[in-house]
Amino acid sequence: MIAKPRTKPISLLKLEALLKRLPEVHPKYSLIKSDYAKQTAGYLGENSLNIL
């Protein structure tokens, strides 16, 4: 079996870039930040399975 390195999904990279550019007083900032947290948790969970 060929083991490919896992890369961050494009959606996660987009959210990272958006959070860097968006001011904290923006009305949608908290919604975007919670989406980013969920996506990051999922990505880290998938990475933890690679170790097993």
Secondary structure, 3 states (H helix, E strand, C coil): CCCCCCCCCHHHHHHHHHHHHCCCCCCCHHHHHHHHHHHHHHHHHHHHHHHC
